[in-house]
């Protein structure tokens, strides 16, 4: 049985909700889920995804239906503050995964990695084993499969005895897999980590910390792949700014202390 979520703790804005957790609090929730055998799913939101959810009802239901919904982008944290729905910090998917792995290594929790091309997955797993040599890797699988294959893949993950499942495939496929198949996998924590595998494999460079702190990680990526990512990021970021401005002008946020929110 899943633990009861405390809905009043959540921050509601821009048509979404976000759990106001630090990364340490999120790790603690995940460890508790494994040790108490109480499965949880994790969804993440950045500016681009919030824009996309308004046009994709299926993706919206999949993300917002997760047990924990976290602010993956610094712009989401800033928007929450402007709209008087403060969040303690950004909890990026890659940072959460890298915080969970040492806990899994220490506690003997079994992890499963699914995603990326096989050669990228192999390099990523080699890097993970280098960093966490005592980590129990229950299994791995590349991220290229059809929807018809998903049930068998979920069964493979269950048979591997995975406690934590990290899914490194793109949206909306990862969110839909989490929604439809996470119970069948038997994993106690299911976390879609997007392009994390590419970063750990050395395929993509992650922005330096200063860029991350100042909400410019997207720009760092654009500078690496301007033709492919430039139009997409500038379009979605512009739409996100417009959404925040519109909500500010409408005066949607209720005063601090209103029912359903904590200061």
KEDO-436744 format. One record per residue (C-alpha): x, y, z. Coordinates in pm, 1 decimal, always signed. Layout:
N
u_v_w
X_Y_Z
...
END
This chain:
263
u_v_w
+0.0_+0.0_+0.0
+129.6_+346.4_-89.0
+173.6_+603.0_+189.1
-84.4_+880.2_+202.7
+37.7_+1199.4_+36.3
-12.2_+1521.3_+227.2
-176.0_+1727.8_-44.8
-182.1_+2059.9_+152.7
+198.2_+2062.4_+147.4
+204.2_+2088.9_-227.8
+253.9_+2414.7_-415.5
-7.6_+2476.9_-685.8
+68.2_+2723.5_-966.7
+62.0_+2745.4_-1347.1
-180.9_+2454.8_-1358.2
+61.9_+2211.3_-1194.2
+161.2_+2108.5_-844.1
+509.6_+2060.3_-699.9
+621.6_+1899.0_-375.7
+830.6_+2148.7_-174.0
+1115.3_+1913.9_-86.9
+1490.1_+1954.2_-64.2
+1709.3_+1693.1_-226.5
+1794.7_+1547.2_+115.8
+1426.3_+1517.1_+202.2
+1357.4_+1349.6_-131.3
+1637.0_+1098.4_-77.7
+1495.3_+1020.7_+266.5
+1150.5_+961.5_+113.9
+1301.4_+723.9_-141.5
+1503.0_+529.4_+116.0
+1190.3_+493.9_+328.7
+992.8_+371.1_+26.9
+1246.0_+93.7_-38.7
+1282.5_-12.7_+321.4
+909.5_-10.2_+391.4
+824.2_-166.2_+52.9
+589.1_+123.4_-19.6
+641.4_+210.1_-389.5
+664.3_+568.3_-508.5
+699.3_+724.0_-852.0
+882.8_+1049.3_-919.7
+793.4_+1310.4_-1180.3
+995.7_+1622.5_-1259.0
+903.4_+1959.9_-1405.5
+1106.0_+2222.1_-1585.3
+984.5_+2524.3_-1780.6
+959.5_+2338.9_-2111.0
+760.2_+2054.6_-1962.1
+513.8_+2286.5_-1787.5
+449.6_+2451.5_-2125.5
+408.6_+2112.7_-2288.8
+163.9_+1985.2_-2026.8
-87.4_+2250.2_-2132.5
-103.6_+2094.1_-2479.0
-66.9_+1726.5_-2388.6
-332.6_+1598.7_-2148.8
-192.4_+1245.3_-2150.1
+153.4_+1363.5_-2047.3
+1.3_+1595.6_-1788.1
-187.0_+1309.6_-1623.2
+125.6_+1093.7_-1624.9
+354.0_+1356.2_-1466.8
+109.2_+1501.5_-1216.2
-8.8_+1153.9_-1121.5
+332.9_+1068.9_-974.2
+366.1_+1036.2_-598.5
+634.6_+1305.2_-589.1
+652.2_+1592.6_-838.9
+976.5_+1788.6_-817.8
+1116.4_+2113.5_-957.9
+1381.8_+1995.7_-1201.6
+1443.2_+2346.1_-1337.9
+1566.9_+2656.1_-1156.1
+1314.2_+2863.9_-1351.1
+1035.3_+2664.5_-1183.9
+1175.8_+2755.4_-841.2
+1193.0_+3123.3_-937.2
+839.8_+3119.7_-1078.7
+707.3_+2954.6_-762.4
+863.3_+3232.3_-555.1
+717.7_+3506.5_-773.4
+375.7_+3345.0_-746.9
+405.0_+3313.5_-368.0
+430.8_+2936.8_-376.3
+791.7_+2909.0_-254.4
+998.4_+2597.4_-308.5
+1309.7_+2526.9_-100.3
+1537.8_+2437.8_-390.5
+1570.9_+2277.6_-729.0
+1582.2_+1896.5_-726.2
+1730.0_+1806.9_-1063.3
+1678.2_+1452.2_-1186.1
+2049.9_+1390.6_-1235.6
+2133.3_+1525.0_-889.1
+1868.8_+1308.4_-727.2
+1995.5_+996.0_-901.5
+2354.1_+1071.9_-798.0
+2236.8_+1126.7_-439.8
+2041.5_+800.5_-435.2
+2320.6_+579.8_-570.2
+2554.1_+608.4_-269.2
+2258.6_+539.1_-39.1
+2173.4_+232.5_-245.7
+2536.6_+120.1_-232.1
+2550.7_+161.2_+145.1
+2218.4_-11.7_+210.8
+2244.3_-288.0_-47.7
+1948.3_-164.0_-251.5
+1936.0_-307.3_-602.2
+1924.5_-64.8_-896.0
+1815.4_-109.6_-1256.5
+1905.9_+125.2_-1542.1
+1690.8_+146.0_-1852.9
+1754.0_+389.2_-2135.9
+1984.0_+533.6_-2403.4
+2159.4_+348.2_-2682.7
+2335.0_+30.1_-2577.9
+2685.8_+173.9_-2617.9
+2591.7_+483.9_-2416.6
+2426.0_+270.1_-2150.4
+2737.9_+53.1_-2122.7
+2963.7_+355.7_-2074.2
+2724.4_+504.7_-1820.7
+2711.2_+182.9_-1617.9
+3091.2_+158.2_-1627.2
+3112.7_+511.9_-1487.3
+2857.3_+432.0_-1216.5
+3052.0_+119.8_-1117.5
+3372.3_+326.1_-1102.7
+3210.4_+576.4_-865.3
+3015.8_+322.8_-660.1
+3205.6_-8.0_-677.9
+2986.2_-189.4_-423.4
+2658.7_-84.6_-583.5
+2433.7_-379.8_-672.7
+2325.1_-333.6_-1035.0
+2027.1_-564.6_-1075.9
+2014.8_-517.6_-1452.0
+2024.4_-284.4_-1750.1
+1837.3_-238.4_-2075.2
+1867.2_+6.8_-2362.7
+1581.6_+250.6_-2417.1
+1469.5_+152.4_-2766.1
+1154.8_-57.8_-2758.8
+796.7_-48.9_-2878.1
+491.3_-8.7_-2659.5
+408.9_-373.8_-2730.1
+736.8_-477.0_-2564.9
+675.1_-278.2_-2247.2
+492.6_-551.9_-2049.4
+774.4_-802.2_-2104.8
+1032.6_-539.1_-2009.1
+843.1_-464.7_-1687.9
+846.5_-837.2_-1611.4
+1223.0_-852.4_-1672.4
+1274.9_-570.3_-1423.2
+1058.8_-748.1_-1165.8
+1250.5_-1073.5_-1215.6
+1577.6_-883.1_-1163.0
+1456.9_-778.6_-817.2
+1512.6_-406.5_-869.1
+1449.6_-175.1_-575.6
+1521.2_+144.8_-768.5
+1448.9_+189.4_-1137.7
+1612.1_+477.1_-1326.1
+1465.4_+545.8_-1670.4
+1688.3_+744.0_-1906.2
+1460.0_+789.4_-2205.5
+1291.8_+1097.8_-2346.5
+945.6_+1242.1_-2284.0
+670.8_+1140.6_-2309.3
+781.9_+778.1_-2333.6
+942.2_+768.0_-1989.4
+645.6_+928.5_-1815.0
+401.2_+693.2_-1984.2
+612.9_+391.5_-1891.5
+619.3_+508.1_-1530.1
+241.8_+556.1_-1529.0
+151.2_+233.1_-1703.2
+414.8_-15.2_-1592.5
+589.6_+93.3_-1271.4
+364.5_-126.5_-1050.3
+441.0_-429.8_-1265.6
+819.0_-373.5_-1240.2
+810.2_-425.8_-863.2
+1051.7_-134.6_-814.5
+996.4_+63.4_-495.8
+1128.0_+387.7_-648.8
+1078.1_+466.9_-1017.5
+1251.9_+781.0_-1139.1
+1263.1_+913.8_-1495.6
+1601.8_+1081.7_-1535.4
+1590.8_+1192.5_-1899.9
+1935.3_+1268.8_-2042.0
+2127.8_+1175.9_-1726.3
+2273.8_+863.4_-1886.9
+2417.4_+1072.6_-2172.5
+2587.0_+1304.3_-1922.6
+2742.1_+1023.6_-1718.2
+2853.2_+844.8_-2035.1
+3033.1_+1158.0_-2154.6
+2804.6_+1206.0_-2455.4
+2683.7_+1545.3_-2332.2
+2859.4_+1797.9_-2109.1
+2657.5_+1925.2_-1817.6
+2665.1_+2297.5_-1745.9
+2911.3_+2412.0_-1477.8
+2764.6_+2483.0_-1135.4
+2750.7_+2861.9_-1184.6
+2532.6_+2819.3_-1493.3
+2307.8_+2578.9_-1302.6
+2268.8_+2810.4_-1001.6
+2172.3_+3099.5_-1225.0
+1915.9_+2909.2_-1428.5
+2127.6_+2906.1_-1744.0
+2174.7_+2533.1_-1789.9
+1940.0_+2549.7_-2088.0
+2158.7_+2815.3_-2251.8
+2469.5_+2603.0_-2198.8
+2297.4_+2320.3_-2384.1
+2188.9_+2555.6_-2662.8
+2549.3_+2668.8_-2708.0
+2648.2_+2303.8_-2756.7
+2371.8_+2230.6_-3010.4
+2239.6_+2568.8_-3132.3
+2063.8_+2453.1_-3448.3
+1880.4_+2165.1_-3284.8
+1801.8_+2312.0_-2943.4
+1797.5_+2688.4_-3000.2
+1450.0_+2728.4_-3153.9
+1297.1_+2481.7_-2906.7
+1437.0_+2641.5_-2591.8
+1372.5_+3001.3_-2691.4
+1013.4_+2915.4_-2786.6
+933.3_+2723.9_-2467.3
+1114.2_+2967.8_-2240.1
+925.5_+3257.6_-2394.5
+596.5_+3074.6_-2347.5
+686.0_+2998.2_-1986.0
+764.8_+3361.9_-1908.5
+432.4_+3459.4_-2065.2
+250.1_+3203.9_-1849.5
+409.5_+3338.6_-1530.9
+336.0_+3699.9_-1629.6
-26.8_+3616.4_-1707.1
-73.3_+3446.6_-1372.5
+81.8_+3741.0_-1190.9
-149.5_+3981.8_-1372.9
-455.0_+3772.9_-1293.9
-359.6_+3774.6_-927.7
-419.0_+3402.6_-910.4
-203.4_+3327.0_-605.1
-398.2_+3351.8_-281.1
-248.1_+3535.9_+16.4
-10.6_+3348.3_+243.0
-197.8_+3142.6_+498.5
-490.7_+3067.8_+266.5
-650.6_+2728.3_+302.3
-449.8_+2446.9_+150.3
-108.5_+2616.5_+170.1
+153.5_+2652.9_+433.0
+374.0_+2960.7_+456.4
END
